[in-house]
Amino acid sequence: MASSLRETEFPVIFAIRPVFATRSAFAVRSSFANRLASVLFAVLFLSVQVDANDAIMPLKDVKVGMKGFGKTVIHGRDIETFNVEVMGVLSNNKLNENILISGQSILVKVSGQVIQDAGGIAAGMSGSPVYINGKIIGGLSSGWVMTDHTVGLVTPIEEMLDIWDYPLTSSRPVDEKPVLWTCSAPLRLGGKIVNRLWEVSDDEDVSRSGILPGEPVFLHAATPVFIQGLSDKFLGILNSHFKNRHLQAVPIPPGMNLSAVSSKGNASETLEPGSAIGVQLARGDINLTTLGTLTYRDGKRILAFAHPFLKKGNVSFLMTGTHIYHSFSSVQMPFKIGAPTEMLGVITQDREKGISGEVGRFPTMVPVQLEISDKDIKRSRSINYQVVRDPAVFISVIESTLQQAIEEVIDRDGEGTAQMVIALECANSAGKQYQFRRENLFHSKSDIVGSLIEETTGLLGNIMDSDLEEVSPTRLMLKLEVEKQRRTMNIEKVEVKNHSITPGGILEAWVTIRPYREKSLVRKAKLPIPHDIGKENLTLSVFGLSGRVEDSEATGDGKDGAKSGKENRSSDEKSPETFDAAMSEWVNSPKNSDLLFQLTAEGEEVKKIKLNNRDLEIQPTNLVVQGRVETTISLSEE
């Protein structure tokens, strides 16, 4: 079942890495407070709309030399102001998500005590609203790389407001590409006259974007996620998944022991343009949170960041309040450090021009429980957290946290055997619930941790990428018991004990198996031969999953082979037609510890013979079965 978030404070802090500020726009719309008589309602409504529109300065009215102010938080939760002067209005050559030429930006110079204290435009100021003549023009988005930290870009509020027009339906993320901004008139930057400048997502874009030497480059802040609960090694695993989304996770600075800060009063009511907010991907023993600034609020709807976070389109991320501890100066880029406070709402859109969300409504997150134990050294660990339902984020967090938990408990590398129990609850887009549970035994001669990670992430990937139905996990429980002892057995030979075998009769097979470094033993099986089979030669195969050969593909050593429903199937077999059927088939499919028997008829094509109306006869064991043996059988006449 999906969980409802509780007002639990977790000891988490987060920061923006020292690169540059991101963009985000904001503005305040007026609203009428009291209903009047119906005869006056229309008049009042129209006047309110005019006031709301008047609070926004259209880009066409923004001129070079205009002065105004911006709002942001550099300490605590107090909103402070800084000075802003317009240096130029820029246009770009980039296609937007509707394949239309669009997009403009405003080049600004910032100053004042707040900017001095922050060290310039600091990472974490993205979304800070900028006003001229009391009207919002947009949100601060970027800073000049390694140069003048008082020069930045502003995303026009008109373009940010378009985010609210996107439907709340699933959509594919759009890759970010470098933006070439063209100046409406030549301007002076760093002692040079320039006609254009670039805005990029990360440093790698500079080398592959056709940027000429000496051209100004504004680095779009790859808003880092500040993380608690992962060591450096496993943080690297997480970052390897985040790299293609221009995102980087950074650990808590050494020596810091900051707890989540409780707010005073109703923070959702005091949330306003310039407030610091957090976007949280995981919460609990593992925490992933990023920081930005609220740009614009209209009732319960908000706009923030003025640039994409993961640019995943329609999303469901947790929005929190934020307490800023400090803003640090840096040669590359100033940056803030802060802690999330109370839960405020949900982020619903992650688009080119910023993010949007709703105050007071919360996302459904996935509870994850990991229970890891080592039989040899009698150690165990339990990890509990909640993670957003985004497939890529979910699998990435599971992989890194599971690997860290296993390695911390067993404290070694190499071979091993593991008993895994996985309980999974899912829901489709219509809210239909599914529940599955499966146990299996795994062994690896070289990397038991890697085998378990591959199995788990492969299963989750198949579920989320199912071509039968759009399904997302709503709860995951994973229990692992690991030991170094090799719990395997090899199949040595199979003997048919019948003097004669006829259609409709019973085939008696004796299988010799040898547990690892132990004496051989015999397992006996009685297999019913179908009545409707002709006089033909049959092949009896006995094997474990590691020796299974289906469609010229063998399942790897000690792997479960959980698939979406099409793999490991002959051409005459019917695939499951529903997700529920496919997962039920997987739950009931052979395990690594099963001894498998299969009969096939020789001919131009291999034909499987049904055994008790199944393709395989299964004998459970308590060891991982390895190997494959075959023998030919000739049927006798009745």
C-alpha positions in Angstrom: 0.0 0.0 0.0 1.2 3.5 -0.7 2.2 5.5 2.3 1.2 8.9 3.5 4.0 11.0 4.6 4.1 11.9 8.3 5.4 15.1 9.9 8.6 13.4 11.0 11.8 15.5 11.2 14.8 13.7 9.9 18.4 14.9 10.6 19.1 16.1 7.0 20.9 19.0 5.5 21.6 19.8 2.0 23.4 22.3 -0.1 24.1 23.5 -3.6 27.6 22.6 -4.8 29.9 25.5 -5.6 29.2 26.0 -9.3 26.6 28.7 -9.9 23.2 29.9 -9.3 20.2 28.6 -11.1 17.3 30.5 -12.5 13.8 30.8 -11.1 11.2 33.4 -11.4 8.4 34.6 -9.1 5.6 37.0 -8.7 2.6 37.7 -6.5 -0.8 37.7 -7.8 -3.6 39.7 -6.1 -6.8 37.9 -5.1 -10.1 39.2 -3.7 -10.8 38.1 -0.1 -14.5 38.6 0.4 -17.5 37.8 -1.7 -19.7 40.8 -2.6 -23.2 40.8 -3.9 -23.6 39.2 -7.3 -24.2 42.5 -9.0 -20.6 43.6 -8.0 -18.9 40.3 -8.3 -18.0 40.6 -12.0 -16.6 44.1 -11.6 -14.5 43.1 -8.6 -13.2 40.0 -10.4 -12.1 42.0 -13.4 -10.3 44.5 -11.2 -8.5 41.7 -9.4 -7.3 40.3 -12.7 -6.0 43.7 -13.8 -4.1 44.0 -10.5 -2.6 40.6 -11.0 -1.4 41.4 -14.5 -0.1 44.8 -13.4 2.2 43.0 -10.9 4.0 41.5 -13.9 6.3 43.6 -16.1 6.2 42.2 -19.7 9.6 41.5 -21.2 8.9 44.1 -23.9 8.9 46.8 -21.2 12.2 45.7 -19.7 15.0 48.1 -20.9 18.8 48.3 -20.4 19.7 50.4 -17.5 16.5 49.8 -15.5 17.0 49.2 -11.8 15.1 47.2 -9.3 15.6 44.6 -6.6 15.6 40.8 -5.9 14.6 38.7 -2.9 16.3 35.7 -1.4 17.3 34.0 1.9 21.0 33.8 2.8 20.5 33.0 6.6 17.7 31.4 8.5 14.4 31.9 6.9 14.4 35.7 6.6 13.9 37.1 3.1 16.3 39.9 2.3 16.6 42.2 -0.8 19.5 43.0 -3.1 19.9 45.5 -5.9 19.5 44.6 -9.6 20.3 46.5 -12.8 19.4 45.3 -16.3 22.4 44.9 -18.6 20.7 43.4 -21.7 17.8 41.4 -23.1 18.8 38.1 -24.8 17.1 35.7 -27.2 18.1 32.1 -28.0 18.3 29.6 -30.9 16.8 26.8 -28.9 13.7 24.8 -29.8 11.3 24.5 -26.9 9.4 21.3 -25.9 6.6 22.2 -28.4 9.2 22.5 -31.3 8.7 26.2 -31.5 11.4 28.9 -31.7 11.2 30.7 -28.4 13.0 31.8 -25.3 14.5 34.9 -23.9 16.6 35.9 -20.9 17.6 39.0 -19.1 21.3 39.8 -18.3 21.6 41.6 -14.9 24.1 43.0 -12.5 23.4 42.5 -8.8 24.8 44.3 -5.8 24.2 45.3 -2.2 25.0 43.9 1.3 23.2 40.7 0.7 25.3 39.9 -2.4 28.5 40.8 -0.6 27.6 38.5 2.3 26.7 35.7 -0.1 29.9 36.2 -2.1 27.9 36.9 -5.3 25.1 35.0 -7.0 25.2 31.9 -4.9 24.0 28.4 -5.9 20.7 28.1 -4.1 19.6 31.6 -5.2 18.0 30.1 -8.3 14.5 31.3 -8.5 15.1 34.5 -6.5 12.4 36.9 -7.9 13.5 40.1 -9.5 11.4 43.2 -9.5 11.4 46.6 -11.4 9.1 49.3 -10.3 7.4 46.9 -8.0 6.6 44.4 -10.8 8.2 41.0 -11.2 10.3 40.5 -14.4 11.5 37.0 -13.6 13.7 34.7 -11.5 17.5 34.6 -11.2 18.8 31.6 -13.1 22.6 31.5 -13.7 25.9 33.0 -12.8 29.0 33.8 -14.8 31.4 30.9 -14.5 34.7 31.5 -12.7 34.4 35.2 -13.5 32.2 37.9 -12.1 29.7 36.4 -9.6 27.6 39.6 -9.7 26.5 39.0 -13.3 23.7 36.6 -13.9 20.7 35.6 -16.1 17.0 36.0 -15.3 14.3 33.8 -16.7 11.3 36.0 -17.7 8.2 35.4 -15.5 6.0 35.2 -18.6 7.8 32.1 -19.8 7.7 30.5 -16.3 3.9 31.0 -16.1 3.6 28.8 -19.1 4.6 25.8 -16.9 1.1 25.9 -15.3 -0.4 25.2 -18.7 1.1 21.7 -18.9 -1.3 18.8 -18.1 -0.7 16.7 -15.1 0.0 13.6 -17.1 3.1 11.5 -17.7 5.6 12.8 -20.1 9.1 11.9 -21.2 12.0 14.1 -20.1 13.5 16.3 -22.7 17.3 16.4 -22.9 18.9 19.7 -22.0 21.1 21.2 -24.7 23.4 24.3 -24.6 21.5 27.6 -25.2 23.1 30.3 -27.3 21.8 33.7 -26.1 22.0 36.5 -28.7 22.2 40.1 -27.3 19.6 42.6 -28.6 22.5 45.1 -28.6 26.2 44.7 -28.1 27.2 44.9 -24.5 30.4 45.0 -22.4 31.3 41.9 -20.3 34.7 41.5 -18.6 36.2 44.4 -20.6 35.0 42.9 -24.0 32.2 43.8 -26.3 30.1 40.7 -26.9 27.1 40.0 -29.1 26.3 36.5 -27.7 26.8 34.3 -24.7 26.2 30.6 -23.8 24.3 28.9 -21.1 25.3 25.2 -20.5 24.1 22.4 -18.2 27.6 21.2 -17.2 31.3 21.5 -18.0 31.2 18.7 -20.6 28.8 20.8 -22.7 31.5 23.4 -23.2 33.8 21.1 -25.2 31.0 19.7 -27.5 28.9 22.7 -28.1 30.8 24.7 -30.7 31.7 27.4 -28.1 34.5 29.6 -29.4 37.4 30.5 -27.1 36.8 33.7 -25.2 33.0 33.5 -25.5 31.2 34.1 -22.2 29.8 31.0 -20.6 27.1 30.9 -17.9 26.9 27.5 -16.3 23.4 26.4 -15.6 23.6 25.1 -12.0 23.4 21.3 -12.1 21.6 21.6 -8.8 23.3 19.1 -6.6 21.5 16.9 -4.2 22.9 17.0 -0.7 22.8 13.5 0.7 22.9 11.9 4.1 23.2 8.2 4.7 25.6 7.1 1.9 29.4 6.9 2.0 31.6 8.3 -0.7 31.9 5.0 -2.5 28.2 4.5 -2.9 27.6 8.2 -3.5 29.6 7.6 -6.6 27.3 4.8 -7.7 24.3 7.2 -7.3 26.1 10.0 -9.2 26.8 7.6 -12.1 23.0 7.4 -12.6 22.5 11.1 -12.1 25.2 12.1 -14.6 23.0 12.1 -17.7 20.6 14.3 -15.9 23.3 16.9 -15.2 22.9 16.3 -11.5 25.4 15.7 -8.8 24.9 14.5 -5.2 27.3 15.8 -2.6 27.8 14.5 1.0 27.3 16.4 4.2 30.5 18.5 4.9 32.8 16.8 7.5 32.1 17.7 11.1 28.6 19.0 10.4 25.9 17.5 12.6 22.8 19.5 11.6 19.3 18.4 12.3 16.1 19.4 10.5 14.8 22.7 11.8 11.3 23.0 13.0 9.4 26.0 11.8 7.4 28.5 13.8 3.7 28.8 12.9 2.2 27.7 9.6 5.0 27.8 7.1 2.7 27.1 4.2 0.9 30.3 4.9 4.1 32.4 5.2 5.6 30.8 2.1 6.1 33.7 -0.4 8.3 34.8 -3.3 11.9 34.8 -2.1 11.4 32.0 0.4 13.9 29.1 0.4 12.4 25.7 -0.5 13.7 22.2 -0.8 12.8 19.4 -3.2 13.2 16.0 -1.6 13.7 12.7 -3.4 14.2 10.4 -0.4 13.5 10.9 3.3 14.4 8.7 6.3 17.6 6.8 6.9 18.6 8.0 3.4 17.9 11.6 2.5 18.3 13.4 -0.8 17.3 17.0 -1.0 18.1 20.0 -3.2 17.7 23.7 -2.5 16.3 26.6 -4.4 14.1 29.7 -4.1 10.4 30.2 -4.6 9.7 32.6 -7.5 5.9 33.2 -7.7 2.8 32.1 -5.8 -0.8 32.2 -6.8 -3.0 30.7 -4.0 -1.7 27.2 -3.6 0.2 27.1 -6.8 3.9 28.0 -6.9 6.7 28.5 -9.4 10.4 28.1 -8.4 14.0 27.5 -9.6 13.6 29.2 -13.0 15.4 26.2 -14.5 14.8 22.5 -14.6 15.8 20.2 -11.7 15.9 16.8 -13.5 13.8 18.1 -16.4 11.5 15.0 -16.2 8.3 16.8 -17.1 5.3 15.7 -15.0 6.7 14.6 -11.6 5.6 14.0 -8.0 8.4 15.2 -5.7 8.2 16.4 -2.1 8.4 20.1 -1.4 9.8 21.2 1.9 10.6 24.4 3.7 14.2 25.3 4.2 16.4 26.8 6.9 19.6 28.4 5.4 22.7 28.1 7.7 25.2 30.0 5.7 26.3 31.1 2.2 29.9 30.4 1.4 32.1 32.3 -1.0 34.0 30.4 -3.7 36.2 31.2 -6.7 34.0 28.9 -8.9 30.7 29.8 -7.4 29.3 30.8 -4.0 26.9 28.3 -2.5 24.4 27.9 0.4 24.1 25.2 3.0 20.7 24.5 4.6 18.4 22.0 6.1 14.8 21.0 5.2 12.1 21.8 7.6 8.4 20.9 7.4 6.7 19.3 4.4 4.9 22.0 2.4 3.5 20.2 -0.7 4.2 18.5 -4.0 6.3 19.5 -7.0 4.2 18.5 -10.1 6.2 19.9 -13.1 9.9 19.9 -13.9 10.3 21.9 -17.1 12.9 24.0 -19.0 11.8 27.3 -17.4 11.5 26.0 -13.8 9.5 23.8 -11.5 5.9 24.2 -10.3 3.9 22.7 -7.5 1.1 22.9 -5.1 1.1 23.8 -1.4 -0.8 21.6 1.0 -1.0 18.5 -1.2 1.6 15.8 -0.7 3.1 13.2 -3.0 2.8 9.5 -2.6 6.2 8.1 -1.8 7.4 4.5 -1.7 8.3 3.0 1.7 11.4 0.9 1.4 12.6 -1.6 4.1 15.9 -3.3 3.8 16.9 -6.1 6.3 20.4 -7.4 5.8 22.1 -10.1 8.0 25.3 -12.1 7.9 25.1 -15.7 9.3 28.8 -16.0 9.7 29.6 -12.9 11.9 26.1 -12.5 13.4 25.7 -8.9 12.1 22.6 -7.2 10.8 21.3 -3.9 9.7 17.9 -2.4 9.0 17.3 0.6 6.7 14.0 2.4 6.3 13.2 5.3 4.1 10.7 6.7 1.6 11.6 7.5 -2.0 9.7 9.2 -4.8 7.9 7.1 -7.4 10.0 8.3 -10.3 11.4 5.0 -11.9 15.0 6.3 -12.5 15.4 7.9 -9.1 13.8 4.9 -7.4 16.1 2.3 -8.9 19.2 4.5 -8.5 18.5 5.0 -4.8 17.7 1.3 -4.2 20.9 0.2 -6.0 23.2 2.5 -4.0 21.6 1.9 -0.6 21.2 -1.8 -1.0 24.9 -2.2 -2.0 26.1 -0.1 0.9 23.9 -2.0 3.4 25.1 -5.4 2.2 28.8 -4.5 2.2 28.6 -2.7 5.6 27.1 -5.8 7.1 29.2 -8.6 5.6 32.4 -6.4 5.5 34.0 -8.3 2.7 34.0 -8.9 -1.0 33.9 -12.1 -3.1 31.9 -15.3 -3.1 28.9 -16.2 -1.1 25.4 -17.6 -0.8 22.3 -15.5 -0.1 18.7 -16.2 0.7 16.5 -13.4 -0.6 12.9 -12.6 0.2 11.4 -9.8 -1.8 7.9 -8.5 -1.1 6.6 -5.9 -3.5 3.4 -3.9 -3.8 2.6 -2.0 -7.0 -0.2 0.1 -8.4 -1.1 1.0 -12.0 -2.1 4.5 -13.2 -5.7 3.7 -12.4 -4.9 2.9 -8.8 -5.3 -0.9 -9.0 -3.1 -2.6 -6.4 -0.8 -5.7 -6.9 1.1 -7.7 -4.3 3.9 -10.2 -5.0 6.3 -12.1 -2.8 9.1 -14.4 -3.8 12.0 -16.3 -2.1 15.1 -17.4 -3.9 18.6 -18.7 -3.2 21.6 -17.1 -4.9 25.3 -18.0 -5.2 28.3 -16.3 -6.8 31.8 -17.5 -6.9 33.2 -14.0 -7.3 30.7 -11.3 -6.4 27.6 -12.2 -4.4 26.9 -8.5 -3.7 26.9 -7.7 -7.4 24.6 -10.7 -8.2 22.1 -9.5 -5.6 22.1 -5.9 -6.9 21.7 -7.0 -10.5 18.8 -9.3 -9.6 17.0 -6.6 -7.6 17.5 -3.7 -10.0 16.7 -5.9 -13.0 13.4 -7.0 -11.4 12.4 -3.4 -10.6 13.4 -2.2 -14.1 11.3 -4.9 -15.7 8.3 -3.9 -13.6 8.6 -0.2 -14.3 9.3 -0.8 -18.0 6.5 -3.4 -18.5 4.9 -3.2 -22.0 1.7 -4.7 -20.5 0.8 -1.9 -18.2 2.2 1.3 -16.6 3.0 0.2 -13.1 5.0 1.8 -10.2 6.1 0.2 -6.9 4.2 1.5 -3.8 6.1 -0.5 -1.2 9.3 -2.6 -1.2 10.5 -5.0 1.5 13.8 -6.8 0.9 15.3 -9.3 3.3 18.7 -10.9 2.7 20.7 -13.5 4.7 24.2 -13.8 3.5 26.9 -16.4 4.3 30.3 -17.3 2.8 29.6 -21.0 2.6 29.1 -22.4 -0.9 25.6 -24.0 -0.9 25.6 -25.5 -4.4 25.3 -28.9 -6.0 26.3 -30.3 -9.4 24.2 -32.7 -11.5 26.5 -35.6 -12.4 24.2 -38.1 -14.3 20.7 -39.2 -14.9 19.5 -42.9 -15.3 16.2 -44.2 -16.6 15.2 -47.2 -14.5 12.2 -48.4 -16.6 12.7 -51.6 -18.7 10.1 -50.1 -21.1 8.3 -46.8 -21.4 5.0 -46.4 -23.1 2.7 -43.5 -23.9 0.6 -42.8 -20.8 3.1 -44.7 -18.6 5.5 -43.5 -15.9 9.1 -42.7 -16.5 11.3 -43.3 -13.4 14.5 -41.3 -13.4 17.4 -41.4 -10.9 19.5 -38.3 -10.8 23.0 -38.4 -9.2 23.9 -35.0 -7.6 27.0 -34.0 -5.6 26.7 -31.2 -3.0 29.9 -29.0 -3.0 32.7 -31.0 -1.4 30.4 -33.8 -0.1 29.5 -37.3 -1.2 27.1 -37.9 -4.1 23.5 -38.7 -3.5 20.5 -39.8 -5.6 17.2 -37.9 -6.2 14.4 -40.0 -7.7 11.6 -38.7 -9.9 8.5 -40.2 -11.5 7.4 -38.4 -14.7 4.1 -39.2 -16.4 4.3 -39.7 -20.1 1.3 -38.1 -22.0 -1.2 -40.5 -23.7 -1.3 -38.6 -27.0 2.4 -39.0 -27.8 3.5 -41.1 -30.8 6.3 -43.6 -31.0 9.3 -41.3 -31.2 12.6 -40.7 -29.5 12.5 -38.3 -26.5 15.2 -36.4 -24.7 15.1 -36.2 -20.9 17.0 -33.1 -19.6 17.8 -32.5 -16.0 19.2 -29.1 -15.0 19.2 -26.1 -12.7 18.4 -22.6 -13.8 22.1 -22.0 -14.5 21.9 -24.8 -17.0 18.7 -23.9 -18.6 18.9 -23.2 -22.4 15.8 -21.5 -23.9 15.7 -19.8 -27.2 19.5 -20.0 -27.4 19.9 -18.0 -24.2 21.1 -19.4 -20.9 20.2 -17.8 -17.6 23.4 -16.8 -15.8 25.0 -18.4 -12.8 22.7 -18.1 -9.8 20.3 -15.6 -11.3 16.6 -15.7 -11.0 15.8 -14.7 -14.5 12.8 -12.7 -13.6 11.4 -11.3 -16.8 8.4 -9.3 -18.0 6.7 -12.3 -19.6 8.1 -12.7 -23.1 11.6 -14.2 -22.4 12.3 -17.9 -21.9 9.3 -18.8 -24.0 8.9 -21.0 -27.0 7.1 -19.9 -30.1 4.0 -22.0 -29.4 3.6 -20.7 -25.9 1.2 -17.9 -25.1 2.6 -14.8 -23.3 0.7 -13.4 -20.4 -1.8 -10.8 -21.5 -1.8 -8.8 -18.2 0.8 -7.4 -15.8 -0.8 -9.4 -13.0 -0.5 -12.6 -15.0 3.2 -11.9 -15.9 4.2 -11.2 -12.4 2.3 -14.3 -11.0 4.1 -16.4 -13.6 7.4 -15.0 -12.3 6.5 -15.6 -8.6 5.7 -19.2 -9.5 8.6 -19.8 -11.8 11.5 -22.1 -11.0 14.0 -21.0 -8.4 17.8 -21.4 -8.4 17.4 -24.2 -5.9 15.0 -26.2 -8.0 16.0 -29.5 -9.8 14.2 -29.2 -13.2 13.1 -32.1 -15.5 12.1 -31.5 -19.1 11.1 -33.9 -21.9 11.4 -32.9 -25.6 10.6 -34.8 -28.8 13.2 -35.0 -31.5 12.3 -33.7 -35.0 12.8 -30.8 -37.3 11.9 -28.6 -34.4 12.3 -29.3 -30.7 8.9 -30.0 -29.2 8.3 -29.7 -25.4 6.3 -32.6 -23.9 4.0 -31.5 -21.1 4.6 -33.1 -17.7 1.5 -32.7 -15.4 0.4 -30.0 -17.8 3.6 -28.1 -17.3 6.8 -27.7 -19.4 8.9 -28.6 -16.4 8.7 -30.9 -13.5 10.1 -29.2 -10.4 11.8 -30.8 -7.4 12.8 -28.2 -4.7 16.1 -28.5 -2.9 18.0 -26.4 -0.4 21.0 -25.8 -2.6 21.7 -23.9 -5.8 21.5 -26.4 -8.6 24.2 -26.3 -11.2 24.9 -28.2 -14.4 22.8 -30.0 -17.0 22.7 -33.7 -18.1 20.6 -35.4 -20.9 19.7 -38.9 -21.9 17.7 -40.3 -24.9 14.6 -42.4 -24.4 12.9 -44.7 -26.9 9.2 -45.3 -26.4 7.8 -48.8 -26.6 4.5 -49.8 -28.1 1.6 -50.4 -25.7 
